[in-house]
Amino acid sequence: MKRLWQIHKKKVYGSFAFLMFLLVCGTVGAVECNTISLLEGTIRSIIFLALWVLFIYLAGGFEKLCGKEGQAV
């Protein structure tokens, strides 16, 4: 089971990151249509953005693509 988790870990975290992105977009749309208040929408957006960045990090979205440090591309 542990090996299966290691294989699919990045896919699962990437899927959660995509879900958080959709939730952010939905929250912004709800604020624009005055379905939820601005304060509640702001709080939800901040929480969903923080979770989005966390899941992108866990999926490996911020890993360095090349091993050369300090060199301009």
VODO-617272 format. One line per 10 residues: number of its first residue (from 1); their letters; for each residue x, y negated, z of N, C-alpha, C, O, CB. Coordinates in steps of 0.001 Angstrom, whole numbers, plus 500000, padded with zeros to 6 digits. Glycine has a CB too. Example, Ala and Ser with C-alpha at 12.3 -4.5 7.8 and 13.67 -1.06 7.14 Angstrom:
<nodes>
1) AS) 513190/505690/507800/512300/504500/507800/513200/503300/507800/514236/503319/508465/511308/504473/509046; 512850/502250/507080/513670/501060/507140/512900/499970/507870/513409/498862/508039/514084/500598/505725
</nodes>
This chain:
<nodes>
1) MKRLWQIHKK) 500822/501199/500000/500000/500000/500000/500862/498743/500000/500527/497748/499357/499067/499998/501205; 501987/498799/500736/502853/497632/500797/503464/497330/499432/503603/496166/499054/503953/497844/501832; 503823/498358/498707/504411/498157/497388/503382/497548/496431/503722/496691/495615/504946/499489/496828; 502140/497987/496530/501083/497441/495693/500884/495960/495983/500670/495168/495066/499776/498207/495909; 500954/495580/497269/500817/494173/497638/501978/493359/497090/501776/492235/496630/500737/494021/499161; 503184/493899/497131/504349/493176/496627/504256/492945/495127/504742/491933/494622/505626/493938/496956; 503637/493871/494415/503512/493730/492968/502507/492645/492606/502751/491854/491694/503098/495058/492339; 501384/492599/493309/500284/491717/492936/500171/490456/493794/499191/489720/493677/499004/492472/493010; 501144/490199/494643/501079/489075/495569/500967/487733/494844/500125/486913/495209/502302/489075/496466; 501781/487496/493846/501773/486215/493141/500481/486011/492360/500005/484883/492234/502967/486125/492200
11) KVYGSFAFLM) 499914/487081/491839/498650/486973/491116/497512/486590/492050/496656/485779/491698/498328/488287/490409; 497505/487173/493234/496455/486871/494208/496563/485425/494672/495559/484714/494721/496539/487826/495414; 497765/484987/495011/497942/483601/495447/497659/482616/494317/497115/481538/494557/499359/483390/495976; 498019/482973/493102/497709/482125/491958/496211/482014/491719/495717/480950/491344/498388/482659/490716; 495487/483101/491934/494031/483067/491801/493402/482178/492869/492458/481439/492590/493454/484483/491890; 493924/482250/494087/493424/481371/495149/493735/479914/494844/492929/479033/495142/494030/481763/496502; 494898/479652/494253/495246/478277/493882/494284/477749/492823/493864/476594/492892/496699/478205/493366; 493934/478574/491852/492979/478172/490829/491603/477902/491445/490915/476961/491050/492875/479252/489744; 491212/478724/492406/489940/478512/493101/489951/477190/493865/488953/476468/493857/489652/479678/494065; 491055/476863/494520/491150/475589/495234/491081/474411/494274/490492/473381/494601/492445/475526/496042
21) FLLVCGTVGA) 491677/474550/493089/491595/473493/492082/490142/473267/491668/489697/472126/491548/492457/473847/490848; 489409/474352/491453/487996/474224/491089/487183/473587/492212/486266/472809/491949/487415/475594/490738; 487511/473910/493454/486804/473312/494582/487096/471814/494687/486208/471033/495027/487191/474016/495884; 488320/471415/494400/488653/469986/494395/487853/469276/493313/487274/468216/493555/490174/469770/494172; 487821/469859/492119/487061/469243/491019/485576/469166/491352/484928/468165/491048/487264/470034/489716; 485037/470196/491965/483632/470189/492348/483322/469159/493413/482266/468527/493379/483227/471545/492831; 484227/468984/494352/484027/467997/495400/484056/466584/494834/483239/465745/495213/485087/468152/496483; 484984/466321/493938/485058/464998/493316/483805/464731/492489/483280/463617/492498/486317/464882/492432; 483331/465735/491785/482101/465579/491017/480898/465327/491911/480018/464543/491557/481859/466805/490170; 480850/465978/493056/479741/465773/493988/479772/464370/494579/478720/463777/494818/479786/466814/495107
31) VECNTISLLE) 480955/463838/494815/481067/462469/495335/480631/461472/494260/479966/460482/494564/482526/462170/495797; 481001/461729/493012/480619/460812/491930/479108/460802/491713/478542/459769/491355/481328/461202/490626; 478454/461937/491927/476989/462016/491739/476232/461657/493016/475009/461784/493063/476587/463428/491283; 476941/461213/494047/476359/460857/495345/475595/462012/495989/474606/461791/496687/475433/459672/495183; 476050/463237/495758/475460/464404/496400/475959/464541/497830/475208/464942/498719/475775/465671/495605; 477225/464209/498051/477779/464177/499409/478353/462790/499644/478642/462054/498701/478876/465287/499616; 478513/462447/500910/479012/461111/501238/480502/460997/500913/481199/461997/500742/478764/460794/502727; 480960/459766/500834/482362/459513/500485/483304/460038/501564/484354/460596/501246/482597/458013/500270; 482944/459869/502831/483801/460351/503919/483923/461871/503887/485025/462413/503982/483249/459897/505277; 482796/462550/503756/482832/464014/503711/483588/464509/502481/484339/465481/502565/481408/464583/503716
41) GTIRSIIFLA) 483396/463852/501345/484110/464229/500136/485606/464008/500243/486396/464801/499731/483574/463465/498971; 485993/462936/500902/487418/462662/501097/488063/463720/501980/489154/464208/501683/487619/461274/501712; 487384/464071/503063/487923/465091/503970/488040/466433/503259/489063/467110/503362/487035/465232/505222; 486986/466815/502535/487031/468082/501802/488136/468073/500745/488848/469064/500583/485676/468363/501141; 488280/466966/500033/489297/466891/498987/490697/467018/499558/491544/467699/498979/489170/465589/498221; 490951/466372/500684/492270/466463/501313/492562/467894/501748/493671/468391/501550/492361/465514/502519; 491573/468554/502338/491763/469940/502786/492008/470858/501588/492928/471675/501608/490533/470428/503592; 491179/470722/500538/491339/471586/499371/492652/471314/498643/493273/472243/498127/490169/471399/498414; 493087/470044/498593/494378/469735/497971/495541/470355/498741/496481/470877/498143/494569/468222/497877; 495470/470295/500075/496527/470893/500891/496577/472408/500689/497656/472989/500581/496309/470560/502381
51) LWVLFIYLAG) 495403/473045/500639/495369/474489/500408/495835/474835/498997/496466/475870/498784/493956/475032/500640; 495522/473964/498031/495955/474179/496650/497482/474178/496566/498072/475060/495941/495364/473094/495721; 498113/473199/497188/499578/473124/497185/500176/474324/497912/501182/474877/497469/500059/471809/497840; 499563/474734/499029/500060/475896/499769/500026/477156/498909/501005/477900/498860/499235/476109/501042; 498909/477398/498233/498804/478611/497430/499687/478552/496184/500169/479588/495727/497358/478843/497028; 499905/477370/495631/500855/477255/494517/502259/477598/495008/503013/478279/494313/500826/475822/493904; 502605/477130/496197/503916/477446/496772/504059/478948/497009/505094/479534/496694/504125/476681/498092; 503010/479571/497568/503069/481007/497845/503105/481830/496554/503661/482928/496534/501871/481429/498700; 502516/481303/495484/502545/482003/494201/503872/481832/493474/504112/482485/492459/501419/481514/493321; 504734/480960/493984/506047/480769/493376/506084/479641/492369/506952/479624/491496/506485/482028/492715
61) GFEKLCGKEG) 505169/478706/492470/505106/477620/491511/506193/476579/491659/506435/475808/490730/503807/476962/491612; 506857/476536/492807/507892/475537/493034/509294/476134/493061/510239/475476/493494/507627/474816/494325; 509434/477366/492605/510755/477975/492566/511584/477346/491456/511046/476912/490437/510650/479496/492367; 512872/477301/491657/513747/476733/490631/513843/477704/489462/513977/478914/489640/515161/476426/491208; 513769/477143/488273/513817/477980/487081/515227/478320/486659/515447/479347/486017/513112/477306/485954; 516183/477486/487003/517577/477781/486667/518407/477720/487941/518052/477032/488898/518127/476784/485596; 519499/478436/487938/520346/478510/489120/521394/477423/489206/522164/477396/490166/521013/479820/489164; 521452/476534/488244/522444/475475/488233/521940/474288/489035/520993/473613/488631/522778/475054/486797; 522566/474037/490160/522162/472921/491001/522990/471689/490671/524191/471791/490421/522303/473281/492485; 522354/470535/490671/523055/469295/490487/523366/468952/489048/524017/467938/488797/524288/469329/491246
71) QAV) 522936/469740/488109/523195/469442/486704/521917/468963/486041/520840/469514/486264/523755/470678/485970; 522051/467942/485233/520900/467425/484490/520581/468352/483329/521467/468961/482730/521169/465989/483978; 519318/468439/483036/518889/469314/481945/518893/468557/480650/518562/469118/479606/517502/469895/482212
</nodes>
